[in-house]
Amino acid sequence: MLAALIQHPFMSQSALAECNAEAMVQAMLAFELALAEVQEVHGAVPEGASREMRHVLDAYAFDVDAIAAGVASGGNAAIPFVKQGRAALPDALKRFFHQGATSQDVVDSALMLLLMPRLAALDALLLEGALEQAAVLLEGMEVHPEAMRRNLATTGGGIMAEPVAKLLAPTLGPGAAKRISAEAAEAAGLHGIPYASALNAQCSPRGAGPFGP
């Protein structure tokens, strides 16, 4: 029952193997022990208590089937899990286990711990797919230098207005860089002069200095 809450029929085999009832229990335990460690640092738990909890509970065999059965009566997996964890601890430590946390804290944090490797795997899968598509596009790309020269000549070099604006932005600010670059491109087209010359004329009065011949 517990595994059914965290598994999906379209998950990969590796995800199904790593997202099971035992993994959920271990993720909840990781949260509880980390919580106790932080509380000990801040004096909310006696010194050495978190270490003793870890020593006991790392070796304790949680009854996963009983936890799964407890979901129906408790409403979530954390309630029967915490009950078992406290029962396994010495009396002096029982009240410090799950101190200050809610069952929602336990379940949500455990799910995030299970999800983190899945997100990393998804990122790797998406990156691999993007690289494969880029390779396909590059394999079929043909470069036509003459056509590129014609495009540059048609606009007087104004086709470079956008990348130039990005280069100017750190110095002039995004708004000013876009305006100056656009004005230079427009002037180049109207007066039939190279974009670089028009850009130089636009920038020099503003103290940006020369940007080309």
mmCIF file of the C-alpha atoms, coordinates in Angstrom:
data_MODEL
# 
_entry.id   MODEL 
# 
loop_
_atom_site.group_PDB 
_atom_site.id 
_atom_site.type_symbol 
_atom_site.label_atom_id 
_atom_site.label_alt_id 
_atom_site.label_comp_id 
_atom_site.label_asym_id 
_atom_site.label_entity_id 
_atom_site.label_seq_id 
_atom_site.pdbx_PDB_ins_code 
_atom_site.Cartn_x 
_atom_site.Cartn_y 
_atom_site.Cartn_z 
_atom_site.occupancy 
_atom_site.B_iso_or_equiv 
_atom_site.pdbx_formal_charge 
_atom_site.auth_seq_id 
_atom_site.auth_comp_id 
_atom_site.auth_asym_id 
_atom_site.auth_atom_id 
_atom_site.pdbx_PDB_model_num 
ATOM 1   C CA . MET A 1 1   ? 0.000  0.000  0.000   1.00 0.00 ? 1   MET A CA 1 
ATOM 2   C CA . LEU A 1 2   ? 2.778  2.441  0.906   1.00 0.00 ? 2   LEU A CA 1 
ATOM 3   C CA . ALA A 1 3   ? 4.676  1.801  -2.330  1.00 0.00 ? 3   ALA A CA 1 
ATOM 4   C CA . ALA A 1 4   ? 1.520  2.451  -4.347  1.00 0.00 ? 4   ALA A CA 1 
ATOM 5   C CA . LEU A 1 5   ? 1.510  6.024  -3.049  1.00 0.00 ? 5   LEU A CA 1 
ATOM 6   C CA . ILE A 1 6   ? 4.954  6.848  -4.465  1.00 0.00 ? 6   ILE A CA 1 
ATOM 7   C CA . GLN A 1 7   ? 5.123  4.711  -7.600  1.00 0.00 ? 7   GLN A CA 1 
ATOM 8   C CA . HIS A 1 8   ? 3.684  5.484  -11.011 1.00 0.00 ? 8   HIS A CA 1 
ATOM 9   C CA . PRO A 1 9   ? 3.148  3.050  -13.906 1.00 0.00 ? 9   PRO A CA 1 
ATOM 10  C CA . PHE A 1 10  ? 5.163  5.272  -16.262 1.00 0.00 ? 10  PHE A CA 1 
ATOM 11  C CA . MET A 1 11  ? 8.238  5.501  -14.021 1.00 0.00 ? 11  MET A CA 1 
ATOM 12  C CA . SER A 1 12  ? 11.495 4.010  -15.259 1.00 0.00 ? 12  SER A CA 1 
ATOM 13  C CA . GLN A 1 13  ? 12.662 0.703  -13.856 1.00 0.00 ? 13  GLN A CA 1 
ATOM 14  C CA . SER A 1 14  ? 15.432 2.420  -11.902 1.00 0.00 ? 14  SER A CA 1 
ATOM 15  C CA . ALA A 1 15  ? 12.912 4.858  -10.415 1.00 0.00 ? 15  ALA A CA 1 
ATOM 16  C CA . LEU A 1 16  ? 10.562 2.035  -9.462  1.00 0.00 ? 16  LEU A CA 1 
ATOM 17  C CA . ALA A 1 17  ? 13.457 0.230  -7.795  1.00 0.00 ? 17  ALA A CA 1 
ATOM 18  C CA . GLU A 1 18  ? 14.446 3.297  -5.786  1.00 0.00 ? 18  GLU A CA 1 
ATOM 19  C CA . CYS A 1 19  ? 10.960 4.578  -4.937  1.00 0.00 ? 19  CYS A CA 1 
ATOM 20  C CA . ASN A 1 20  ? 9.520  1.824  -2.809  1.00 0.00 ? 20  ASN A CA 1 
ATOM 21  C CA . ALA A 1 21  ? 8.169  1.419  0.692   1.00 0.00 ? 21  ALA A CA 1 
ATOM 22  C CA . GLU A 1 22  ? 11.577 0.729  2.244   1.00 0.00 ? 22  GLU A CA 1 
ATOM 23  C CA . ALA A 1 23  ? 13.044 3.810  0.563   1.00 0.00 ? 23  ALA A CA 1 
ATOM 24  C CA . MET A 1 24  ? 10.197 5.935  1.892   1.00 0.00 ? 24  MET A CA 1 
ATOM 25  C CA . VAL A 1 25  ? 10.816 4.696  5.424   1.00 0.00 ? 25  VAL A CA 1 
ATOM 26  C CA . GLN A 1 26  ? 14.534 5.423  5.150   1.00 0.00 ? 26  GLN A CA 1 
ATOM 27  C CA . ALA A 1 27  ? 13.800 8.905  3.799   1.00 0.00 ? 27  ALA A CA 1 
ATOM 28  C CA . MET A 1 28  ? 11.489 9.623  6.737   1.00 0.00 ? 28  MET A CA 1 
ATOM 29  C CA . LEU A 1 29  ? 14.171 8.373  9.095   1.00 0.00 ? 29  LEU A CA 1 
ATOM 30  C CA . ALA A 1 30  ? 16.770 10.599 7.433   1.00 0.00 ? 30  ALA A CA 1 
ATOM 31  C CA . PHE A 1 31  ? 14.535 13.610 8.043   1.00 0.00 ? 31  PHE A CA 1 
ATOM 32  C CA . GLU A 1 32  ? 13.904 12.753 11.693  1.00 0.00 ? 32  GLU A CA 1 
ATOM 33  C CA . LEU A 1 33  ? 17.579 12.158 12.463  1.00 0.00 ? 33  LEU A CA 1 
ATOM 34  C CA . ALA A 1 34  ? 18.626 15.366 10.689  1.00 0.00 ? 34  ALA A CA 1 
ATOM 35  C CA . LEU A 1 35  ? 15.980 17.254 12.669  1.00 0.00 ? 35  LEU A CA 1 
ATOM 36  C CA . ALA A 1 36  ? 17.320 15.855 15.935  1.00 0.00 ? 36  ALA A CA 1 
ATOM 37  C CA . GLU A 1 37  ? 20.882 16.800 14.986  1.00 0.00 ? 37  GLU A CA 1 
ATOM 38  C CA . VAL A 1 38  ? 19.917 20.400 14.264  1.00 0.00 ? 38  VAL A CA 1 
ATOM 39  C CA . GLN A 1 39  ? 17.908 20.622 17.461  1.00 0.00 ? 39  GLN A CA 1 
ATOM 40  C CA . GLU A 1 40  ? 20.866 19.310 19.426  1.00 0.00 ? 40  GLU A CA 1 
ATOM 41  C CA . VAL A 1 41  ? 23.111 22.002 17.938  1.00 0.00 ? 41  VAL A CA 1 
ATOM 42  C CA . HIS A 1 42  ? 20.649 24.620 19.176  1.00 0.00 ? 42  HIS A CA 1 
ATOM 43  C CA . GLY A 1 43  ? 20.250 23.067 22.615  1.00 0.00 ? 43  GLY A CA 1 
ATOM 44  C CA . ALA A 1 44  ? 16.708 21.739 22.139  1.00 0.00 ? 44  ALA A CA 1 
ATOM 45  C CA . VAL A 1 45  ? 17.910 18.148 22.491  1.00 0.00 ? 45  VAL A CA 1 
ATOM 46  C CA . PRO A 1 46  ? 20.424 16.896 25.082  1.00 0.00 ? 46  PRO A CA 1 
ATOM 47  C CA . GLU A 1 47  ? 23.995 16.536 23.939  1.00 0.00 ? 47  GLU A CA 1 
ATOM 48  C CA . GLY A 1 48  ? 24.626 13.133 22.380  1.00 0.00 ? 48  GLY A CA 1 
ATOM 49  C CA . ALA A 1 49  ? 20.913 12.353 21.980  1.00 0.00 ? 49  ALA A CA 1 
ATOM 50  C CA . SER A 1 50  ? 20.863 12.586 18.198  1.00 0.00 ? 50  SER A CA 1 
ATOM 51  C CA . ARG A 1 51  ? 23.899 10.320 17.927  1.00 0.00 ? 51  ARG A CA 1 
ATOM 52  C CA . GLU A 1 52  ? 22.259 7.723  20.189  1.00 0.00 ? 52  GLU A CA 1 
ATOM 53  C CA . MET A 1 53  ? 19.032 7.942  18.161  1.00 0.00 ? 53  MET A CA 1 
ATOM 54  C CA . ARG A 1 54  ? 20.972 7.285  14.976  1.00 0.00 ? 54  ARG A CA 1 
ATOM 55  C CA . HIS A 1 55  ? 22.823 4.367  16.562  1.00 0.00 ? 55  HIS A CA 1 
ATOM 56  C CA . VAL A 1 56  ? 19.564 2.704  17.632  1.00 0.00 ? 56  VAL A CA 1 
ATOM 57  C CA . LEU A 1 57  ? 17.345 3.479  14.640  1.00 0.00 ? 57  LEU A CA 1 
ATOM 58  C CA . ASP A 1 58  ? 19.889 2.793  11.904  1.00 0.00 ? 58  ASP A CA 1 
ATOM 59  C CA . ALA A 1 59  ? 20.019 -0.778 13.206  1.00 0.00 ? 59  ALA A CA 1 
ATOM 60  C CA . TYR A 1 60  ? 16.276 -1.057 13.813  1.00 0.00 ? 60  TYR A CA 1 
ATOM 61  C CA . ALA A 1 61  ? 14.157 -3.015 11.318  1.00 0.00 ? 61  ALA A CA 1 
ATOM 62  C CA . PHE A 1 62  ? 11.004 -0.976 10.784  1.00 0.00 ? 62  PHE A CA 1 
ATOM 63  C CA . ASP A 1 63  ? 7.888  -3.017 10.048  1.00 0.00 ? 63  ASP A CA 1 
ATOM 64  C CA . VAL A 1 64  ? 7.024  -1.624 6.635   1.00 0.00 ? 64  VAL A CA 1 
ATOM 65  C CA . ASP A 1 65  ? 3.833  -3.658 6.345   1.00 0.00 ? 65  ASP A CA 1 
ATOM 66  C CA . ALA A 1 66  ? 2.583  -2.318 9.685   1.00 0.00 ? 66  ALA A CA 1 
ATOM 67  C CA . ILE A 1 67  ? 3.380  1.233  8.578   1.00 0.00 ? 67  ILE A CA 1 
ATOM 68  C CA . ALA A 1 68  ? 1.482  0.669  5.339   1.00 0.00 ? 68  ALA A CA 1 
ATOM 69  C CA . ALA A 1 69  ? -1.489 -0.689 7.282   1.00 0.00 ? 69  ALA A CA 1 
ATOM 70  C CA . GLY A 1 70  ? -1.336 2.315  9.582   1.00 0.00 ? 70  GLY A CA 1 
ATOM 71  C CA . VAL A 1 71  ? -1.780 4.723  6.673   1.00 0.00 ? 71  VAL A CA 1 
ATOM 72  C CA . ALA A 1 72  ? -5.476 3.816  6.502   1.00 0.00 ? 72  ALA A CA 1 
ATOM 73  C CA . SER A 1 73  ? -6.139 4.672  10.152  1.00 0.00 ? 73  SER A CA 1 
ATOM 74  C CA . GLY A 1 74  ? -3.632 7.504  10.602  1.00 0.00 ? 74  GLY A CA 1 
ATOM 75  C CA . GLY A 1 75  ? -4.084 9.254  7.286   1.00 0.00 ? 75  GLY A CA 1 
ATOM 76  C CA . ASN A 1 76  ? -0.394 9.215  6.335   1.00 0.00 ? 76  ASN A CA 1 
ATOM 77  C CA . ALA A 1 77  ? 2.743  7.125  6.688   1.00 0.00 ? 77  ALA A CA 1 
ATOM 78  C CA . ALA A 1 78  ? 4.437  9.382  9.230   1.00 0.00 ? 78  ALA A CA 1 
ATOM 79  C CA . ILE A 1 79  ? 2.121  8.597  12.150  1.00 0.00 ? 79  ILE A CA 1 
ATOM 80  C CA . PRO A 1 80  ? 2.758  4.822  12.297  1.00 0.00 ? 80  PRO A CA 1 
ATOM 81  C CA . PHE A 1 81  ? 6.418  5.405  11.419  1.00 0.00 ? 81  PHE A CA 1 
ATOM 82  C CA . VAL A 1 82  ? 6.951  7.776  14.336  1.00 0.00 ? 82  VAL A CA 1 
ATOM 83  C CA . LYS A 1 83  ? 5.113  5.383  16.642  1.00 0.00 ? 83  LYS A CA 1 
ATOM 84  C CA . GLN A 1 84  ? 7.482  2.572  15.710  1.00 0.00 ? 84  GLN A CA 1 
ATOM 85  C CA . GLY A 1 85  ? 10.544 4.793  15.986  1.00 0.00 ? 85  GLY A CA 1 
ATOM 86  C CA . ARG A 1 86  ? 9.667  5.959  19.474  1.00 0.00 ? 86  ARG A CA 1 
ATOM 87  C CA . ALA A 1 87  ? 8.935  2.411  20.588  1.00 0.00 ? 87  ALA A CA 1 
ATOM 88  C CA . ALA A 1 88  ? 12.417 1.348  19.496  1.00 0.00 ? 88  ALA A CA 1 
ATOM 89  C CA . LEU A 1 89  ? 14.183 4.103  21.463  1.00 0.00 ? 89  LEU A CA 1 
ATOM 90  C CA . PRO A 1 90  ? 15.136 4.097  25.155  1.00 0.00 ? 90  PRO A CA 1 
ATOM 91  C CA . ASP A 1 91  ? 12.631 5.911  27.372  1.00 0.00 ? 91  ASP A CA 1 
ATOM 92  C CA . ALA A 1 92  ? 15.011 8.840  27.861  1.00 0.00 ? 92  ALA A CA 1 
ATOM 93  C CA . LEU A 1 93  ? 15.053 9.558  24.129  1.00 0.00 ? 93  LEU A CA 1 
ATOM 94  C CA . LYS A 1 94  ? 11.454 8.900  23.138  1.00 0.00 ? 94  LYS A CA 1 
ATOM 95  C CA . ARG A 1 95  ? 10.179 12.456 23.618  1.00 0.00 ? 95  ARG A CA 1 
ATOM 96  C CA . PHE A 1 96  ? 12.997 13.939 21.537  1.00 0.00 ? 96  PHE A CA 1 
ATOM 97  C CA . PHE A 1 97  ? 12.154 11.876 18.441  1.00 0.00 ? 97  PHE A CA 1 
ATOM 98  C CA . HIS A 1 98  ? 9.917  13.873 16.093  1.00 0.00 ? 98  HIS A CA 1 
ATOM 99  C CA . GLN A 1 99  ? 10.062 16.810 18.481  1.00 0.00 ? 99  GLN A CA 1 
ATOM 100 C CA . GLY A 1 100 ? 8.469  19.956 17.050  1.00 0.00 ? 100 GLY A CA 1 
ATOM 101 C CA . ALA A 1 101 ? 7.631  18.395 13.676  1.00 0.00 ? 101 ALA A CA 1 
ATOM 102 C CA . THR A 1 102 ? 4.308  17.558 12.061  1.00 0.00 ? 102 THR A CA 1 
ATOM 103 C CA . SER A 1 103 ? 3.491  14.432 10.101  1.00 0.00 ? 103 SER A CA 1 
ATOM 104 C CA . GLN A 1 104 ? 3.234  16.636 7.012   1.00 0.00 ? 104 GLN A CA 1 
ATOM 105 C CA . ASP A 1 105 ? 6.820  17.813 7.594   1.00 0.00 ? 105 ASP A CA 1 
ATOM 106 C CA . VAL A 1 106 ? 7.990  14.207 7.652   1.00 0.00 ? 106 VAL A CA 1 
ATOM 107 C CA . VAL A 1 107 ? 6.088  13.048 4.574   1.00 0.00 ? 107 VAL A CA 1 
ATOM 108 C CA . ASP A 1 108 ? 6.860  16.106 2.427   1.00 0.00 ? 108 ASP A CA 1 
ATOM 109 C CA . SER A 1 109 ? 10.561 16.118 3.310   1.00 0.00 ? 109 SER A CA 1 
ATOM 110 C CA . ALA A 1 110 ? 10.845 12.366 2.689   1.00 0.00 ? 110 ALA A CA 1 
ATOM 111 C CA . LEU A 1 111 ? 9.182  12.708 -0.694  1.00 0.00 ? 111 LEU A CA 1 
ATOM 112 C CA . MET A 1 112 ? 11.612 15.485 -1.630  1.00 0.00 ? 112 MET A CA 1 
ATOM 113 C CA . LEU A 1 113 ? 14.529 13.267 -0.642  1.00 0.00 ? 113 LEU A CA 1 
ATOM 114 C CA . LEU A 1 114 ? 13.159 10.548 -2.927  1.00 0.00 ? 114 LEU A CA 1 
ATOM 115 C CA . LEU A 1 115 ? 12.519 13.045 -5.698  1.00 0.00 ? 115 LEU A CA 1 
ATOM 116 C CA . MET A 1 116 ? 15.971 14.651 -5.772  1.00 0.00 ? 116 MET A CA 1 
ATOM 117 C CA . PRO A 1 117 ? 17.715 11.746 -7.588  1.00 0.00 ? 117 PRO A CA 1 
ATOM 118 C CA . ARG A 1 118 ? 14.783 11.534 -10.001 1.00 0.00 ? 118 ARG A CA 1 
ATOM 119 C CA . LEU A 1 119 ? 15.117 15.221 -10.870 1.00 0.00 ? 119 LEU A CA 1 
ATOM 120 C CA . ALA A 1 120 ? 18.852 14.778 -11.422 1.00 0.00 ? 120 ALA A CA 1 
ATOM 121 C CA . ALA A 1 121 ? 18.155 11.837 -13.734 1.00 0.00 ? 121 ALA A CA 1 
ATOM 122 C CA . LEU A 1 122 ? 15.549 13.886 -15.596 1.00 0.00 ? 122 LEU A CA 1 
ATOM 123 C CA . ASP A 1 123 ? 17.995 16.762 -16.040 1.00 0.00 ? 123 ASP A CA 1 
ATOM 124 C CA . ALA A 1 124 ? 20.565 14.356 -17.472 1.00 0.00 ? 124 ALA A CA 1 
ATOM 125 C CA . LEU A 1 125 ? 17.967 12.859 -19.813 1.00 0.00 ? 125 LEU A CA 1 
ATOM 126 C CA . LEU A 1 126 ? 16.839 16.265 -21.059 1.00 0.00 ? 126 LEU A CA 1 
ATOM 127 C CA . LEU A 1 127 ? 20.434 17.391 -21.570 1.00 0.00 ? 127 LEU A CA 1 
ATOM 128 C CA . GLU A 1 128 ? 21.233 14.227 -23.500 1.00 0.00 ? 128 GLU A CA 1 
ATOM 129 C CA . GLY A 1 129 ? 18.194 14.765 -25.727 1.00 0.00 ? 129 GLY A CA 1 
ATOM 130 C CA . ALA A 1 130 ? 19.070 18.412 -26.324 1.00 0.00 ? 130 ALA A CA 1 
ATOM 131 C CA . LEU A 1 131 ? 22.633 17.504 -27.280 1.00 0.00 ? 131 LEU A CA 1 
ATOM 132 C CA . GLU A 1 132 ? 21.401 14.827 -29.669 1.00 0.00 ? 132 GLU A CA 1 
ATOM 133 C CA . GLN A 1 133 ? 19.059 17.280 -31.390 1.00 0.00 ? 133 GLN A CA 1 
ATOM 134 C CA . ALA A 1 134 ? 21.815 19.888 -31.592 1.00 0.00 ? 134 ALA A CA 1 
ATOM 135 C CA . ALA A 1 135 ? 24.082 17.318 -33.228 1.00 0.00 ? 135 ALA A CA 1 
ATOM 136 C CA . VAL A 1 136 ? 21.397 16.500 -35.799 1.00 0.00 ? 136 VAL A CA 1 
ATOM 137 C CA . LEU A 1 137 ? 20.924 20.189 -36.612 1.00 0.00 ? 137 LEU A CA 1 
ATOM 138 C CA . LEU A 1 138 ? 24.650 20.822 -36.896 1.00 0.00 ? 138 LEU A CA 1 
ATOM 139 C CA . GLU A 1 139 ? 25.168 17.816 -39.145 1.00 0.00 ? 139 GLU A CA 1 
ATOM 140 C CA . GLY A 1 140 ? 22.617 19.191 -41.606 1.00 0.00 ? 140 GLY A CA 1 
ATOM 141 C CA . MET A 1 141 ? 23.725 22.811 -41.427 1.00 0.00 ? 141 MET A CA 1 
ATOM 142 C CA . GLU A 1 142 ? 25.307 24.351 -44.504 1.00 0.00 ? 142 GLU A CA 1 
ATOM 143 C CA . VAL A 1 143 ? 27.236 27.611 -44.315 1.00 0.00 ? 143 VAL A CA 1 
ATOM 144 C CA . HIS A 1 144 ? 26.956 29.999 -47.280 1.00 0.00 ? 144 HIS A CA 1 
ATOM 145 C CA . PRO A 1 145 ? 29.572 32.746 -46.842 1.00 0.00 ? 145 PRO A CA 1 
ATOM 146 C CA . GLU A 1 146 ? 28.385 34.717 -49.855 1.00 0.00 ? 146 GLU A CA 1 
ATOM 147 C CA . ALA A 1 147 ? 24.819 34.825 -48.564 1.00 0.00 ? 147 ALA A CA 1 
ATOM 148 C CA . MET A 1 148 ? 26.115 35.973 -45.186 1.00 0.00 ? 148 MET A CA 1 
ATOM 149 C CA . ARG A 1 149 ? 28.094 38.760 -46.839 1.00 0.00 ? 149 ARG A CA 1 
ATOM 150 C CA . ARG A 1 150 ? 25.026 39.850 -48.814 1.00 0.00 ? 150 ARG A CA 1 
ATOM 151 C CA . ASN A 1 151 ? 22.934 40.010 -45.649 1.00 0.00 ? 151 ASN A CA 1 
ATOM 152 C CA . LEU A 1 152 ? 25.578 42.088 -43.909 1.00 0.00 ? 152 LEU A CA 1 
ATOM 153 C CA . ALA A 1 153 ? 25.859 44.401 -46.900 1.00 0.00 ? 153 ALA A CA 1 
ATOM 154 C CA . THR A 1 154 ? 22.078 44.824 -47.202 1.00 0.00 ? 154 THR A CA 1 
ATOM 155 C CA . THR A 1 155 ? 21.794 46.112 -43.645 1.00 0.00 ? 155 THR A CA 1 
ATOM 156 C CA . GLY A 1 156 ? 25.157 47.831 -43.560 1.00 0.00 ? 156 GLY A CA 1 
ATOM 157 C CA . GLY A 1 157 ? 26.013 45.489 -40.705 1.00 0.00 ? 157 GLY A CA 1 
ATOM 158 C CA . GLY A 1 158 ? 22.773 46.335 -38.858 1.00 0.00 ? 158 GLY A CA 1 
ATOM 159 C CA . ILE A 1 159 ? 22.036 42.628 -38.570 1.00 0.00 ? 159 ILE A CA 1 
ATOM 160 C CA . MET A 1 160 ? 24.518 42.712 -35.682 1.00 0.00 ? 160 MET A CA 1 
ATOM 161 C CA . ALA A 1 161 ? 22.417 45.244 -33.737 1.00 0.00 ? 161 ALA A CA 1 
ATOM 162 C CA . GLU A 1 162 ? 21.038 42.728 -31.222 1.00 0.00 ? 162 GLU A CA 1 
ATOM 163 C CA . PRO A 1 163 ? 24.346 41.039 -30.279 1.00 0.00 ? 163 PRO A CA 1 
ATOM 164 C CA . VAL A 1 164 ? 26.015 44.466 -30.081 1.00 0.00 ? 164 VAL A CA 1 
ATOM 165 C CA . ALA A 1 165 ? 23.292 45.648 -27.689 1.00 0.00 ? 165 ALA A CA 1 
ATOM 166 C CA . LYS A 1 166 ? 24.033 42.669 -25.436 1.00 0.00 ? 166 LYS A CA 1 
ATOM 167 C CA . LEU A 1 167 ? 27.732 43.566 -25.439 1.00 0.00 ? 167 LEU A CA 1 
ATOM 168 C CA . LEU A 1 168 ? 26.981 47.194 -24.565 1.00 0.00 ? 168 LEU A CA 1 
ATOM 169 C CA . ALA A 1 169 ? 24.421 46.384 -21.847 1.00 0.00 ? 169 ALA A CA 1 
ATOM 170 C CA . PRO A 1 170 ? 26.913 45.819 -18.974 1.00 0.00 ? 170 PRO A CA 1 
ATOM 171 C CA . THR A 1 171 ? 28.374 49.300 -19.592 1.00 0.00 ? 171 THR A CA 1 
ATOM 172 C CA . LEU A 1 172 ? 25.363 51.355 -20.685 1.00 0.00 ? 172 LEU A CA 1 
ATOM 173 C CA . GLY A 1 173 ? 22.494 49.403 -19.146 1.00 0.00 ? 173 GLY A CA 1 
ATOM 174 C CA . PRO A 1 174 ? 20.029 47.204 -21.105 1.00 0.00 ? 174 PRO A CA 1 
ATOM 175 C CA . GLY A 1 175 ? 17.620 50.004 -22.049 1.00 0.00 ? 175 GLY A CA 1 
ATOM 176 C CA . ALA A 1 176 ? 20.268 52.451 -23.268 1.00 0.00 ? 176 ALA A CA 1 
ATOM 177 C CA . ALA A 1 177 ? 22.191 49.717 -25.086 1.00 0.00 ? 177 ALA A CA 1 
ATOM 178 C CA . LYS A 1 178 ? 19.095 48.601 -27.042 1.00 0.00 ? 178 LYS A CA 1 
ATOM 179 C CA . ARG A 1 179 ? 18.143 52.172 -27.912 1.00 0.00 ? 179 ARG A CA 1 
ATOM 180 C CA . ILE A 1 180 ? 21.613 53.180 -29.085 1.00 0.00 ? 180 ILE A CA 1 
ATOM 181 C CA . SER A 1 181 ? 22.094 50.007 -31.125 1.00 0.00 ? 181 SER A CA 1 
ATOM 182 C CA . ALA A 1 182 ? 18.649 50.351 -32.732 1.00 0.00 ? 182 ALA A CA 1 
ATOM 183 C CA . GLU A 1 183 ? 19.237 54.004 -33.564 1.00 0.00 ? 183 GLU A CA 1 
ATOM 184 C CA . ALA A 1 184 ? 22.582 53.129 -35.135 1.00 0.00 ? 184 ALA A CA 1 
ATOM 185 C CA . ALA A 1 185 ? 20.976 50.398 -37.259 1.00 0.00 ? 185 ALA A CA 1 
ATOM 186 C CA . GLU A 1 186 ? 18.263 52.801 -38.389 1.00 0.00 ? 186 GLU A CA 1 
ATOM 187 C CA . ALA A 1 187 ? 20.818 55.505 -39.248 1.00 0.00 ? 187 ALA A CA 1 
ATOM 188 C CA . ALA A 1 188 ? 22.923 53.017 -41.194 1.00 0.00 ? 188 ALA A CA 1 
ATOM 189 C CA . GLY A 1 189 ? 19.915 52.071 -43.314 1.00 0.00 ? 189 GLY A CA 1 
ATOM 190 C CA . LEU A 1 190 ? 18.738 55.644 -43.887 1.00 0.00 ? 190 LEU A CA 1 
ATOM 191 C CA . HIS A 1 191 ? 22.106 57.135 -44.780 1.00 0.00 ? 191 HIS A CA 1 
ATOM 192 C CA . GLY A 1 192 ? 23.737 54.129 -46.430 1.00 0.00 ? 192 GLY A CA 1 
ATOM 193 C CA . ILE A 1 193 ? 26.679 54.078 -44.034 1.00 0.00 ? 193 ILE A CA 1 
ATOM 194 C CA . PRO A 1 194 ? 28.249 51.111 -42.238 1.00 0.00 ? 194 PRO A CA 1 
ATOM 195 C CA . TYR A 1 195 ? 26.536 50.153 -38.996 1.00 0.00 ? 195 TYR A CA 1 
ATOM 196 C CA . ALA A 1 196 ? 29.860 50.416 -37.147 1.00 0.00 ? 196 ALA A CA 1 
ATOM 197 C CA . SER A 1 197 ? 30.234 54.060 -38.197 1.00 0.00 ? 197 SER A CA 1 
ATOM 198 C CA . ALA A 1 198 ? 26.666 54.856 -37.183 1.00 0.00 ? 198 ALA A CA 1 
ATOM 199 C CA . LEU A 1 199 ? 27.201 53.120 -33.850 1.00 0.00 ? 199 LEU A CA 1 
ATOM 200 C CA . ASN A 1 200 ? 30.364 55.096 -33.250 1.00 0.00 ? 200 ASN A CA 1 
ATOM 201 C CA . ALA A 1 201 ? 28.470 58.324 -33.890 1.00 0.00 ? 201 ALA A CA 1 
ATOM 202 C CA . GLN A 1 202 ? 25.692 57.260 -31.511 1.00 0.00 ? 202 GLN A CA 1 
ATOM 203 C CA . CYS A 1 203 ? 28.045 56.231 -28.712 1.00 0.00 ? 203 CYS A CA 1 
ATOM 204 C CA . SER A 1 204 ? 30.768 58.867 -28.776 1.00 0.00 ? 204 SER A CA 1 
ATOM 205 C CA . PRO A 1 205 ? 28.643 61.808 -27.544 1.00 0.00 ? 205 PRO A CA 1 
ATOM 206 C CA . ARG A 1 206 ? 27.495 59.641 -24.628 1.00 0.00 ? 206 ARG A CA 1 
ATOM 207 C CA . GLY A 1 207 ? 31.046 58.973 -23.503 1.00 0.00 ? 207 GLY A CA 1 
ATOM 208 C CA . ALA A 1 208 ? 31.031 55.343 -24.543 1.00 0.00 ? 208 ALA A CA 1 
ATOM 209 C CA . GLY A 1 209 ? 34.009 55.772 -26.815 1.00 0.00 ? 209 GLY A CA 1 
ATOM 210 C CA . PRO A 1 210 ? 34.561 54.536 -30.400 1.00 0.00 ? 210 PRO A CA 1 
ATOM 211 C CA . PHE A 1 211 ? 33.210 51.110 -31.434 1.00 0.00 ? 211 PHE A CA 1 
ATOM 212 C CA . GLY A 1 212 ? 34.670 50.717 -34.875 1.00 0.00 ? 212 GLY A CA 1 
ATOM 213 C CA . PRO A 1 213 ? 36.038 52.564 -37.879 1.00 0.00 ? 213 PRO A CA 1 
# 
